[in-house]
Amino acid sequence: MAMVVTKKFFAFAVAFAATLSFIRPAWAATQTVTLSVPTMVCGPCEISIRQALARIDGVEIVDVRLTMQDVKVTFDDAKTSVEALENALKSAGYPASVTQ
Ligand SMILES: [Cu+2]
């Protein structure tokens, strides 16, 4: 009997998890953040930064401004976070901080 209950619960849990992965959570939103990247000084830096951010799942728009030494990133906050963006930039060799 306990086994049956467990199996039913397991089936329910699997179905619930599957539903969650298909439905975009109501609290998910597109966010835009501007990150200051003071070590970005030339074109190749700009390309590295764009690539480092673009490969993150959830990143939608990357607007790198070399002259401003910053990058504006639009992302889905259900898939990624500001922290993940900062970590990706740090790993690429460009420590960044949020300006707004
Ligand atoms: Cu450079």
Backbone and ligand atoms as CSV (ligand in chain L), in Angstrom:
chain,resi,resn,atom,element,x,y,z
A,1,MET,N,N,0.829,-1.208,0.000
A,1,MET,CA,C,0.000,0.000,0.000
A,1,MET,C,C,0.870,1.267,0.000
A,2,ALA,N,N,1.851,1.244,0.895
A,2,ALA,CA,C,2.755,2.393,0.962
A,2,ALA,C,C,3.477,2.573,-0.370
A,3,MET,N,N,3.771,1.483,-0.992
A,3,MET,CA,C,4.471,1.486,-2.277
A,3,MET,C,C,3.620,2.174,-3.347
A,4,VAL,N,N,2.313,1.871,-3.323
A,4,VAL,CA,C,1.383,2.460,-4.302
A,4,VAL,C,C,1.336,3.973,-4.121
A,5,VAL,N,N,1.219,4.387,-2.863
A,5,VAL,CA,C,1.159,5.827,-2.564
A,5,VAL,C,C,2.431,6.505,-3.056
A,6,THR,N,N,3.556,5.876,-2.784
A,6,THR,CA,C,4.835,6.446,-3.194
A,6,THR,C,C,4.907,6.599,-4.710
A,7,LYS,N,N,4.437,5.540,-5.401
A,7,LYS,CA,C,4.472,5.589,-6.874
A,7,LYS,C,C,3.571,6.701,-7.406
A,8,LYS,N,N,2.391,6.815,-6.791
A,8,LYS,CA,C,1.452,7.859,-7.229
A,8,LYS,C,C,2.057,9.235,-6.993
A,9,PHE,N,N,2.671,9.378,-5.836
A,9,PHE,CA,C,3.272,10.670,-5.518
A,9,PHE,C,C,4.412,10.976,-6.485
A,10,PHE,N,N,5.183,9.938,-6.791
A,10,PHE,CA,C,6.305,10.115,-7.709
A,10,PHE,C,C,5.791,10.574,-9.085
A,11,ALA,N,N,4.732,9.926,-9.564
A,11,ALA,CA,C,4.148,10.275,-10.861
A,11,ALA,C,C,3.660,11.726,-10.837
A,12,PHE,N,N,3.049,12.088,-9.715
A,12,PHE,CA,C,2.564,13.460,-9.573
A,12,PHE,C,C,3.729,14.450,-9.600
A,13,ALA,N,N,4.782,14.113,-8.869
A,13,ALA,CA,C,5.950,14.989,-8.792
A,13,ALA,C,C,6.583,15.168,-10.168
A,14,VAL,N,N,6.665,14.078,-10.926
A,14,VAL,CA,C,7.248,14.142,-12.271
A,14,VAL,C,C,6.382,15.021,-13.168
A,15,ALA,N,N,5.065,14.831,-13.098
A,15,ALA,CA,C,4.143,15.617,-13.918
A,15,ALA,C,C,4.224,17.099,-13.544
A,16,PHE,N,N,4.316,17.343,-12.250
A,16,PHE,CA,C,4.394,18.721,-11.761
A,16,PHE,C,C,5.675,19.399,-12.245
A,17,ALA,N,N,6.786,18.672,-12.147
A,17,ALA,CA,C,8.076,19.213,-12.581
A,17,ALA,C,C,8.055,19.480,-14.083
A,18,ALA,N,N,7.434,18.571,-14.842
A,18,ALA,CA,C,7.353,18.736,-16.295
A,18,ALA,C,C,6.536,19.975,-16.635
A,19,THR,N,N,5.447,20.178,-15.911
A,19,THR,CA,C,4.595,21.343,-16.143
A,19,THR,C,C,5.372,22.629,-15.869
A,20,LEU,N,N,6.104,22.632,-14.768
A,20,LEU,CA,C,6.885,23.821,-14.404
A,20,LEU,C,C,7.912,24.180,-15.462
A,21,SER,N,N,8.516,23.164,-16.083
A,21,SER,CA,C,9.557,23.446,-17.057
A,21,SER,C,C,8.986,24.003,-18.359
A,22,PHE,N,N,7.674,23.794,-18.598
A,22,PHE,CA,C,7.078,24.303,-19.834
A,22,PHE,C,C,6.408,25.650,-19.659
A,23,ILE,N,N,5.940,25.915,-18.457
A,23,ILE,CA,C,5.230,27.163,-18.215
A,23,ILE,C,C,6.203,28.195,-17.655
A,24,ARG,N,N,6.193,29.346,-18.268
A,24,ARG,CA,C,7.057,30.418,-17.800
A,24,ARG,C,C,6.467,30.930,-16.478
A,25,PRO,N,N,7.272,30.906,-15.409
A,25,PRO,CA,C,6.718,31.346,-14.125
A,25,PRO,C,C,6.198,32.783,-14.206
A,26,ALA,N,N,5.123,33.050,-13.489
A,26,ALA,CA,C,4.489,34.361,-13.502
A,26,ALA,C,C,5.425,35.458,-13.000
A,27,TRP,N,N,6.365,35.056,-12.137
A,27,TRP,CA,C,7.247,36.052,-11.547
A,27,TRP,C,C,8.492,36.326,-12.414
A,28,ALA,N,N,8.634,35.610,-13.519
A,28,ALA,CA,C,9.793,35.818,-14.383
A,28,ALA,C,C,9.624,37.134,-15.135
A,29,ALA,N,N,10.739,37.827,-15.328
A,29,ALA,CA,C,10.659,39.090,-16.045
A,29,ALA,C,C,11.957,39.361,-16.778
A,30,THR,N,N,11.834,40.178,-17.805
A,30,THR,CA,C,13.018,40.585,-18.532
A,30,THR,C,C,13.596,41.787,-17.803
A,31,GLN,N,N,14.883,41.699,-17.533
A,31,GLN,CA,C,15.552,42.776,-16.805
A,31,GLN,C,C,16.678,43.341,-17.651
A,32,THR,N,N,16.964,44.614,-17.469
A,32,THR,CA,C,18.109,45.216,-18.140
A,32,THR,C,C,19.005,45.807,-17.072
A,33,VAL,N,N,20.296,45.497,-17.196
A,33,VAL,CA,C,21.244,45.989,-16.210
A,33,VAL,C,C,22.441,46.584,-16.961
A,34,THR,N,N,23.030,47.615,-16.396
A,34,THR,CA,C,24.243,48.179,-16.990
A,34,THR,C,C,25.410,47.845,-16.081
A,35,LEU,N,N,26.417,47.203,-16.667
A,35,LEU,CA,C,27.597,46.795,-15.908
A,35,LEU,C,C,28.785,47.627,-16.365
A,36,SER,N,N,29.486,48.188,-15.401
A,36,SER,CA,C,30.693,48.938,-15.698
A,36,SER,C,C,31.852,47.948,-15.825
A,37,VAL,N,N,32.597,48.049,-16.933
A,37,VAL,CA,C,33.721,47.136,-17.168
A,37,VAL,C,C,34.972,47.977,-17.431
A,38,PRO,N,N,35.640,48.424,-16.358
A,38,PRO,CA,C,36.769,49.357,-16.521
A,38,PRO,C,C,37.981,48.786,-17.264
A,39,THR,N,N,38.092,47.451,-17.336
A,39,THR,CA,C,39.260,46.864,-18.014
A,39,THR,C,C,39.028,46.678,-19.511
A,40,MET,N,N,37.857,47.068,-20.000
A,40,MET,CA,C,37.590,46.990,-21.448
A,40,MET,C,C,38.202,48.223,-22.114
A,41,VAL,N,N,39.276,47.992,-22.890
A,41,VAL,CA,C,39.972,49.139,-23.471
A,41,VAL,C,C,40.111,49.114,-24.987
A,42,CYS,N,N,39.741,47.990,-25.631
A,42,CYS,CA,C,39.894,47.949,-27.087
A,42,CYS,C,C,38.871,47.029,-27.732
A,43,GLY,N,N,38.892,46.968,-29.056
A,43,GLY,CA,C,37.930,46.167,-29.818
A,43,GLY,C,C,37.899,44.705,-29.414
A,44,PRO,N,N,39.074,44.034,-29.315
A,44,PRO,CA,C,39.062,42.629,-28.905
A,44,PRO,C,C,38.436,42.409,-27.526
A,45,CYS,N,N,38.619,43.344,-26.611
A,45,CYS,CA,C,37.965,43.246,-25.288
A,45,CYS,C,C,36.457,43.222,-25.497
A,46,GLU,N,N,36.009,44.133,-26.349
A,46,GLU,CA,C,34.587,44.284,-26.621
A,46,GLU,C,C,34.002,42.967,-27.145
A,47,ILE,N,N,34.739,42.330,-28.067
A,47,ILE,CA,C,34.275,41.061,-28.651
A,47,ILE,C,C,34.244,39.961,-27.590
A,48,SER,N,N,35.302,39.881,-26.762
A,48,SER,CA,C,35.358,38.851,-25.712
A,48,SER,C,C,34.195,39.004,-24.757
A,49,ILE,N,N,33.902,40.244,-24.393
A,49,ILE,CA,C,32.821,40.529,-23.451
A,49,ILE,C,C,31.475,40.162,-24.046
A,50,ARG,N,N,31.284,40.515,-25.313
A,50,ARG,CA,C,30.012,40.200,-25.961
A,50,ARG,C,C,29.814,38.679,-26.014
A,51,GLN,N,N,30.909,37.962,-26.375
A,51,GLN,CA,C,30.808,36.497,-26.469
A,51,GLN,C,C,30.570,35.856,-25.104
A,52,ALA,N,N,31.252,36.350,-24.080
A,52,ALA,CA,C,31.113,35.770,-22.739
A,52,ALA,C,C,29.673,35.890,-22.248
A,53,LEU,N,N,29.023,37.006,-22.571
A,53,LEU,CA,C,27.656,37.223,-22.117
A,53,LEU,C,C,26.637,36.505,-23.006
A,54,ALA,N,N,26.885,36.521,-24.310
A,54,ALA,CA,C,25.920,35.939,-25.254
A,54,ALA,C,C,25.755,34.439,-25.069
A,55,ARG,N,N,26.790,33.774,-24.540
A,55,ARG,CA,C,26.661,32.313,-24.390
A,55,ARG,C,C,25.897,31.909,-23.130
A,56,ILE,N,N,25.511,32.863,-22.309
A,56,ILE,CA,C,24.728,32.535,-21.111
A,56,ILE,C,C,23.267,32.347,-21.511
A,57,ASP,N,N,22.688,31.232,-21.075
A,57,ASP,CA,C,21.285,30.962,-21.364
A,57,ASP,C,C,20.424,31.999,-20.643
A,58,GLY,N,N,19.551,32.669,-21.373
A,58,GLY,CA,C,18.689,33.675,-20.766
A,58,GLY,C,C,19.072,35.091,-21.158
A,59,VAL,N,N,20.305,35.256,-21.673
A,59,VAL,CA,C,20.735,36.586,-22.100
A,59,VAL,C,C,20.123,36.872,-23.461
A,60,GLU,N,N,19.429,38.002,-23.572
A,60,GLU,CA,C,18.709,38.327,-24.800
A,60,GLU,C,C,19.386,39.404,-25.639
A,61,ILE,N,N,19.832,40.473,-24.992
A,61,ILE,CA,C,20.477,41.562,-25.736
A,61,ILE,C,C,21.758,41.959,-25.015
A,62,VAL,N,N,22.846,42.095,-25.777
A,62,VAL,CA,C,24.113,42.553,-25.216
A,62,VAL,C,C,24.523,43.795,-26.003
A,63,ASP,N,N,24.610,44.908,-25.311
A,63,ASP,CA,C,24.969,46.166,-25.956
A,63,ASP,C,C,26.262,46.672,-25.315
A,64,VAL,N,N,27.386,46.365,-25.975
A,64,VAL,CA,C,28.683,46.741,-25.424
A,64,VAL,C,C,29.052,48.137,-25.914
A,65,ARG,N,N,29.404,49.012,-24.968
A,65,ARG,CA,C,29.793,50.373,-25.343
A,65,ARG,C,C,31.232,50.594,-24.898
A,66,LEU,N,N,32.128,50.420,-25.849
A,66,LEU,CA,C,33.558,50.535,-25.574
A,66,LEU,C,C,33.938,51.906,-25.033
A,67,THR,N,N,33.418,52.957,-25.648
A,67,THR,CA,C,33.791,54.310,-25.220
A,67,THR,C,C,33.301,54.635,-23.808
A,68,MET,N,N,32.185,53.993,-23.424
A,68,MET,CA,C,31.640,54.213,-22.089
A,68,MET,C,C,32.217,53.211,-21.084
A,69,GLN,N,N,32.919,52.223,-21.593
A,69,GLN,CA,C,33.444,51.112,-20.785
A,69,GLN,C,C,32.335,50.460,-19.966
A,70,ASP,N,N,31.226,50.248,-20.649
A,70,ASP,CA,C,30.152,49.526,-19.963
A,70,ASP,C,C,29.410,48.630,-20.938
A,71,VAL,N,N,28.547,47.799,-20.392
A,71,VAL,CA,C,27.759,46.899,-21.216
A,71,VAL,C,C,26.352,46.811,-20.636
A,72,LYS,N,N,25.394,46.980,-21.544
A,72,LYS,CA,C,23.993,46.922,-21.158
A,72,LYS,C,C,23.485,45.533,-21.556
A,73,VAL,N,N,22.961,44.811,-20.571
A,73,VAL,CA,C,22.522,43.440,-20.836
A,73,VAL,C,C,21.044,43.284,-20.498
A,74,THR,N,N,20.286,42.738,-21.441
A,74,THR,CA,C,18.888,42.427,-21.201
A,74,THR,C,C,18.793,40.914,-21.087
A,75,PHE,N,N,18.194,40.461,-19.994
A,75,PHE,CA,C,18.145,39.019,-19.745
A,75,PHE,C,C,16.840,38.602,-19.086
A,76,ASP,N,N,16.572,37.307,-19.182
A,76,ASP,CA,C,15.386,36.706,-18.565
A,76,ASP,C,C,15.793,36.282,-17.156
A,77,ASP,N,N,15.195,36.902,-16.157
A,77,ASP,CA,C,15.649,36.619,-14.783
A,77,ASP,C,C,15.153,35.271,-14.242
A,78,ALA,N,N,14.394,34.538,-15.060
A,78,ALA,CA,C,14.022,33.171,-14.659
A,78,ALA,C,C,15.150,32.221,-15.037
A,79,LYS,N,N,16.004,32.653,-15.964
A,79,LYS,CA,C,17.065,31.777,-16.466
A,79,LYS,C,C,18.453,32.160,-15.967
A,80,THR,N,N,18.656,33.436,-15.723
A,80,THR,CA,C,19.977,33.853,-15.262
A,80,THR,C,C,19.841,35.043,-14.316
A,81,SER,N,N,20.971,35.534,-13.825
A,81,SER,CA,C,20.942,36.601,-12.828
A,81,SER,C,C,22.093,37.569,-13.057
A,82,VAL,N,N,22.021,38.700,-12.383
A,82,VAL,CA,C,23.086,39.694,-12.482
A,82,VAL,C,C,24.406,39.071,-12.001
A,83,GLU,N,N,24.291,38.257,-10.945
A,83,GLU,CA,C,25.474,37.593,-10.395
A,83,GLU,C,C,26.130,36.684,-11.444
A,84,ALA,N,N,25.298,35.960,-12.205
A,84,ALA,CA,C,25.816,35.056,-13.245
A,84,ALA,C,C,26.519,35.858,-14.337
A,85,LEU,N,N,25.966,37.033,-14.656
A,85,LEU,CA,C,26.578,37.890,-15.679
A,85,LEU,C,C,27.941,38.368,-15.187
A,86,GLU,N,N,27.978,38.802,-13.930
A,86,GLU,CA,C,29.231,39.285,-13.340
A,86,GLU,C,C,30.278,38.172,-13.292
A,87,ASN,N,N,29.827,36.960,-12.919
A,87,ASN,CA,C,30.752,35.830,-12.848
A,87,ASN,C,C,31.325,35.487,-14.215
A,88,ALA,N,N,30.466,35.535,-15.239
A,88,ALA,CA,C,30.919,35.221,-16.599
A,88,ALA,C,C,31.965,36.233,-17.056
A,89,LEU,N,N,31.743,37.507,-16.719
A,89,LEU,CA,C,32.695,38.543,-17.110
A,89,LEU,C,C,34.006,38.390,-16.342
A,90,LYS,N,N,33.886,38.049,-15.082
A,90,LYS,CA,C,35.080,37.859,-14.254
A,90,LYS,C,C,35.925,36.707,-14.802
A,91,SER,N,N,35.231,35.601,-15.152
A,91,SER,CA,C,35.946,34.431,-15.709
A,91,SER,C,C,36.615,34.785,-17.026
A,92,ALA,N,N,36.010,35.687,-17.787
A,92,ALA,CA,C,36.574,36.083,-19.080
A,92,ALA,C,C,37.732,37.077,-18.889
A,93,GLY,N,N,37.930,37.513,-17.641
A,93,GLY,CA,C,39.038,38.428,-17.354
A,93,GLY,C,C,38.621,39.887,-17.260
A,94,TYR,N,N,37.306,40.123,-17.166
A,94,TYR,CA,C,36.813,41.500,-17.090
A,94,TYR,C,C,35.887,41.694,-15.901
A,95,PRO,N,N,36.455,41.974,-14.735
A,95,PRO,CA,C,35.597,42.193,-13.566
A,95,PRO,C,C,34.651,43.370,-13.834
A,96,ALA,N,N,33.403,43.187,-13.445
A,96,ALA,CA,C,32.386,44.205,-13.729
A,96,ALA,C,C,31.583,44.496,-12.478
A,97,SER,N,N,30.980,45.690,-12.471
A,97,SER,CA,C,30.084,46.015,-11.360
A,97,SER,C,C,28.863,46.730,-11.903
A,98,VAL,N,N,27.754,46.558,-11.216
A,98,VAL,CA,C,26.484,47.140,-11.651
A,98,VAL,C,C,26.532,48.656,-11.445
A,99,THR,N,N,26.081,49.394,-12.458
A,99,THR,CA,C,26.047,50.844,-12.311
A,99,THR,C,C,24.622,51.347,-12.067
A,100,GLN,N,N,23.648,50.513,-12.442
A,100,GLN,CA,C,22.261,50.941,-12.197
A,100,GLN,C,C,21.366,49.741,-12.100
L,1,CU,CU,CU,41.303,44.913,-25.280
